[in-house]
Amino acid sequence: MEEQSFSEAALQEYKNGIGIFTKKMPKLAEAYNQFTQTCFEEGMLSQKEKQMIALGISLYAQDEYCIIYHTKGCLDQGCTEEEILETVGVAAAFGGGAAMSQAVTLVQQAMEELKEPPH
């Protein structure tokens, strides 16, 4: 059995936690999930752009689970490493050293661990 990376383990931990919360608070979880799904639907902004925005906000907010989740979202939507790092730069312009420290550690680790191997 292949060992999970830190990023994969964090995503699994979040998935497990949201599953427990959903069992205990199904109406609230359903409303939250419906709201966030609507927010990330394709619109005037693409899903890719929305994931980059979410990553920048996650960095600014210092939310490690969301940083990993939205780094994966960026990769899943086809963001290049350069697009992700540019997003990091914008977040660092607002969040200073705290955002940059997450970017040069957690984002880079998550990109490496979660990117799909070339086909």
N, C-alpha and C positions, 0 to 999 in steps of 0.2 A: 504494500500500500504506500502510495506516494505521500510524503509529508507535506502539510500545508505550509505556505509561506505566511509571514506575519500579516500581510495584507489580506490574504484569503481567509485566515483565521479571524481577523477583525470583521470581515464581511459576514462570515458564518455566525459570529457572536451577535452581530446586529440582527441578522435574520432570525436567530433563535429568540432573542429578546423581543423582537416585534411579534413573533408568533405567540409567545406567552402573554404579551400585552393584549393581543387581539382576542385571545380566549377569555381574558378577564374583562375586557372592555370592548366588545365587538362593535357596538354602534359608533363609539368614538373612533376606533381604528378604521372602520369603514369610511367614515366621513373624512378623516385625515388622508387616507389613501386615495379616495376619490378626488379630493382637493389637489393633492400633489400631482396625481396623474394628469389632471386638467392643466395644471400649471406647466407641465413639461410636454404637452402636446405640440405638434408642429403648428405654427401660426405665422405671424409676421416675422418672428424669429424662428430659426431652425432649432431642432432638438439639440444639435451640436452647439449652437450659440448659447442655448439655455444651460447646457451642462458646463460650459466654460464660465458663465456668469455664476452658477452655483458653486463651482470650484473656487472662484475668487472670493465669494462671500464666506465660504467654509474656512478658507485660509484666514480671512480677516477675523472671523468669529472664533478661531482656534478650536474648531470642532473636528477632532481627529477622525471619528467615524465617517463624518460627511466628507472630509478631505479624501479619504480612501474611496468612498462610494462614488464621489463625483469625478475623481481621477479615472476610475473605471468607466464611468459614464462617458467621459470625454474620449477615452480609448474606444469604447463600444460605438460611439458616433463617428469614429474615423479621424479624430484629432491627431495631428502629428505631434511629435515631441516638441517641436518648435512652437506650435500653437499653444500647447499646455504651458510651456515655459514663459511665453509672452503673457499668458493669463496670470501666471505667478508674478511676473514683473509688475503688472497693473495692481494686483492685490498688495504687493509689497510697497508700492507707492503710497497706499493708504494705510496699510497695517504695519509698516516699518519693519523693524528687526524681528518682531514676533512672527509676522506672516512669512518673512524671508526664511527664518529658521525652520519653519514647517515645510516650506517649499524645497529647500535644499536637502532635507532629510526625508520626510514622509512622502511627499509627492514623487520624488525621484525613486524611492524604494518601491512605492506602489506601481509606478509606471513600469519598472523593470519586472516586478513580480506578476503583474496582471496583463501585460501585453500578449497578444496572440502571437505564436511563432509564425514566421513567414510560411506561406503555403507553397 
